[in-house]
Amino acid sequence: MKALVIILSILNIQYSISKDLTYSIDGKEYLFKSIEKVMASVQCFKGENVIEDNCTAIKKLNLLTSKDKSKYLPSGGADPGSYLCDKTKGELKVGIAKDESEMLFCQYEDSSFIDVSSLYYRVYFSKK
């Protein structure tokens, strides 16, 4: 339980800071922005701190609410973020940062990406 609290604290700190990050996915470089506990590809943001709701990744995120928690319970030890990506009709992709750290993203049909932790946070911890 302590480990879960520590992981969630790290996620909370990570998503509280506005920042731009570059990840390589399938050999191509993509720029991501992280604000308001949402990390997505830059086309999902307008300006410095405004989330744009016309990209598919944000549209799919906005369909998820904490009221859906019981509807989105993975079975058999499946990763909840990966499970949510599948349920929102996305494709899982591994992103590799310049420091060689890895992040799991969900890619949608318009080529927008969202970090699977953003999907997970929205359903299991958000007040929305």
ZARO-470952 format. One record per residue (C-alpha): residue number from 0; x, y, z. Coordinates in Angstrom, 3 decimals. Example, Ala and Ser with C-alpha at 12.3 -4.5 7.8 and 13.67 -1.06 7.14 Angstrom:
// residues 2
+-----+----------+----------+----------+
: num :        u :        v :        w :
+-----+----------+----------+----------+
:   0 :   12.300 :   -4.500 :    7.800 :
:   1 :   13.670 :   -1.060 :    7.140 :
+-----+----------+----------+----------+
This chain:
// residues 128
+-----+----------+----------+----------+
: num :        u :        v :        w :
+-----+----------+----------+----------+
:   0 :    0.000 :    0.000 :    0.000 :
:   1 :    2.878 :    2.371 :    0.822 :
:   2 :    4.361 :    1.755 :   -2.630 :
:   3 :    1.037 :    2.683 :   -4.263 :
:   4 :    0.878 :    5.935 :   -2.277 :
:   5 :    4.450 :    6.795 :   -3.296 :
:   6 :    3.748 :    6.046 :   -6.976 :
:   7 :    0.585 :    8.147 :   -6.927 :
:   8 :    2.464 :   11.004 :   -5.239 :
:   9 :    5.107 :   10.915 :   -7.971 :
:  10 :    2.395 :   10.909 :  -10.666 :
:  11 :    0.723 :   13.863 :   -8.963 :
:  12 :    3.983 :   15.843 :   -8.896 :
:  13 :    4.761 :   14.900 :  -12.509 :
:  14 :    1.417 :   16.138 :  -13.791 :
:  15 :    1.269 :   19.299 :  -11.677 :
:  16 :    4.147 :   20.926 :  -13.532 :
:  17 :    3.625 :   22.369 :  -17.005 :
:  18 :    6.377 :   21.055 :  -19.238 :
:  19 :    7.206 :   19.976 :  -22.761 :
:  20 :    8.739 :   16.559 :  -23.365 :
:  21 :    9.942 :   14.730 :  -26.474 :
:  22 :    9.443 :   11.001 :  -26.957 :
:  23 :   10.448 :    8.736 :  -29.817 :
:  24 :    7.595 :    6.453 :  -30.886 :
:  25 :    8.099 :    3.967 :  -33.714 :
:  26 :   11.283 :    5.831 :  -34.686 :
:  27 :    9.600 :    9.248 :  -34.971 :
:  28 :    9.965 :   12.171 :  -32.553 :
:  29 :    6.794 :   13.581 :  -30.921 :
:  30 :    6.477 :   16.569 :  -28.616 :
:  31 :    4.217 :   16.248 :  -25.581 :
:  32 :    2.900 :   18.746 :  -23.071 :
:  33 :    1.833 :   18.029 :  -19.527 :
:  34 :   -0.605 :   20.273 :  -17.654 :
:  35 :   -3.524 :   19.740 :  -15.277 :
:  36 :   -2.644 :   16.057 :  -14.763 :
:  37 :   -2.918 :   15.439 :  -18.513 :
:  38 :    0.037 :   14.517 :  -20.706 :
:  39 :   -0.791 :   14.509 :  -24.414 :
:  40 :    0.725 :   15.334 :  -27.788 :
:  41 :    1.119 :   19.063 :  -28.417 :
:  42 :   -1.691 :   19.251 :  -30.993 :
:  43 :   -4.035 :   18.671 :  -28.021 :
:  44 :   -3.100 :   22.032 :  -26.481 :
:  45 :   -3.801 :   25.603 :  -27.476 :
:  46 :   -1.265 :   28.118 :  -26.248 :
:  47 :    0.645 :   27.698 :  -23.024 :
:  48 :   -1.895 :   26.239 :  -20.590 :
:  49 :   -5.137 :   25.493 :  -22.462 :
:  50 :   -6.215 :   21.967 :  -23.301 :
:  51 :   -7.743 :   21.807 :  -26.789 :
:  52 :  -10.760 :   19.527 :  -27.001 :
:  53 :  -10.701 :   19.007 :  -30.771 :
:  54 :   -8.100 :   16.206 :  -30.764 :
:  55 :   -9.316 :   12.634 :  -30.340 :
:  56 :   -7.085 :   11.912 :  -27.326 :
:  57 :   -8.733 :   14.684 :  -25.295 :
:  58 :  -12.214 :   13.789 :  -26.573 :
:  59 :  -11.688 :   10.204 :  -25.383 :
:  60 :  -10.306 :   11.425 :  -22.053 :
:  61 :  -13.341 :   13.666 :  -21.563 :
:  62 :  -15.666 :   10.687 :  -22.056 :
:  63 :  -14.140 :    9.037 :  -18.984 :
:  64 :  -15.326 :    9.987 :  -15.503 :
:  65 :  -14.787 :    8.636 :  -12.014 :
:  66 :  -18.444 :    7.531 :  -12.134 :
:  67 :  -17.307 :    4.932 :  -14.699 :
:  68 :  -14.939 :    3.265 :  -12.225 :
:  69 :  -16.889 :    0.010 :  -11.924 :
:  70 :  -17.345 :   -0.139 :  -15.714 :
:  71 :  -13.577 :    0.005 :  -16.284 :
:  72 :  -12.164 :   -2.538 :  -13.859 :
:  73 :   -9.562 :   -4.679 :  -15.623 :
:  74 :   -9.392 :   -8.350 :  -14.729 :
:  75 :   -6.504 :  -10.734 :  -14.357 :
:  76 :   -3.952 :   -8.136 :  -13.275 :
:  77 :   -4.169 :   -6.071 :  -16.472 :
:  78 :   -2.661 :   -2.584 :  -16.361 :
:  79 :   -5.581 :   -0.156 :  -15.837 :
:  80 :   -4.171 :    2.529 :  -18.170 :
:  81 :   -3.581 :    0.011 :  -20.964 :
:  82 :   -7.052 :   -1.405 :  -20.398 :
:  83 :   -8.587 :    2.090 :  -20.704 :
:  84 :   -6.643 :    2.696 :  -23.912 :
:  85 :   -8.129 :   -0.448 :  -25.385 :
:  86 :  -11.635 :    0.439 :  -24.183 :
:  87 :  -11.380 :    3.897 :  -25.799 :
:  88 :  -10.314 :    2.330 :  -29.132 :
:  89 :   -6.704 :    3.485 :  -28.962 :
:  90 :   -3.477 :    1.688 :  -29.785 :
:  91 :   -0.751 :    1.264 :  -27.159 :
:  92 :    2.649 :    2.726 :  -28.063 :
:  93 :    5.902 :    2.880 :  -26.104 :
:  94 :    7.611 :    6.267 :  -26.086 :
:  95 :   11.324 :    6.557 :  -25.331 :
:  96 :   12.718 :    9.818 :  -23.948 :
:  97 :   16.218 :   11.166 :  -24.588 :
:  98 :   17.295 :    9.830 :  -21.169 :
:  99 :   16.044 :    6.385 :  -22.336 :
: 100 :   13.138 :    6.338 :  -19.869 :
: 101 :    9.961 :    4.847 :  -21.263 :
: 102 :    6.357 :    5.996 :  -21.149 :
: 103 :    3.278 :    4.171 :  -22.383 :
: 104 :    0.979 :    6.199 :  -24.643 :
: 105 :   -2.366 :    5.614 :  -26.275 :
: 106 :   -2.543 :    6.693 :  -29.931 :
: 107 :   -5.842 :    7.495 :  -31.662 :
: 108 :   -6.942 :    7.617 :  -35.290 :
: 109 :   -6.047 :   11.318 :  -35.705 :
: 110 :   -2.459 :   10.520 :  -34.558 :
: 111 :   -2.967 :   12.270 :  -31.220 :
: 112 :   -1.435 :   10.622 :  -28.165 :
: 113 :   -2.207 :   10.604 :  -24.461 :
: 114 :   -0.201 :    9.075 :  -21.626 :
: 115 :   -2.111 :    6.040 :  -20.313 :
: 116 :   -1.606 :    7.366 :  -16.768 :
: 117 :   -3.789 :   10.354 :  -17.715 :
: 118 :   -6.611 :    7.955 :  -18.628 :
: 119 :   -6.070 :    6.007 :  -15.412 :
: 120 :   -6.007 :    9.140 :  -13.258 :
: 121 :   -9.232 :   10.456 :  -14.824 :
: 122 :  -11.215 :    7.314 :  -13.982 :
: 123 :   -9.766 :    6.294 :  -10.640 :
: 124 :   -8.711 :    9.535 :   -8.921 :
: 125 :  -10.298 :   12.554 :  -10.596 :
: 126 :  -13.347 :   14.309 :   -9.209 :
: 127 :  -14.755 :   14.667 :  -12.753 :
+-----+----------+----------+----------+
